[in-house]
Amino acid sequence: MDNLVRHVLMVIPDSYTEEFPLFSVFEAYSPWDAHVEEGKIFCDPKLLNMPRDVAIGALAHEFAHLFLRHGMGGKGDLRKEHEADALACQWRFTEEVKAMRQYFGPPTDQQGG
């Protein structure tokens, strides 16, 4: 998991990393394969069994939630899901976000923040 996280962090433009809030990344169960909660990104180990582009897209999406300060727990909303996808694409993860959405389907208001 560390290699995937490092890869995502290296691709995010430096101009964004300076504004990131403090965060921690944990390998733990997540009902959505990965989610953000109060400055923590939880990555389910099953991400490692998914295609690499899907896992990278999911992680980039969660880092976008973190950057946008969406992850205060509870269920998200469609606006936040679309904002996270758009920011991850702006960070040059367009193909990975597309792969993630093909794998998981479109965002729903039942997903975590």
TATA-V490032 format. One record per run of one state. SS is the DSSP state (2 for helix, 1 for strand, 0 for the rest). FROM is the first residue (numbers start at 1). TO is the last residue. If there is no record, write none. Layout:
# TATA-V490032
{{SS:FROM:TO} {SS:FROM:TO}}
This chain:
# TATA-V490032
{{0:1:1} {2:2:11} {0:12:13} {2:14:17} {0:18:23} {1:24:27} {0:28:33} {1:34:37} {0:38:39} {1:40:43} {0:44:44} {2:45:49} {0:50:51} {2:52:67} {0:68:71} {1:72:72} {0:73:74} {1:75:75} {0:76:77} {2:78:90} {0:91:93} {2:94:104} {0:105:111} {1:112:112} {0:113:113}}
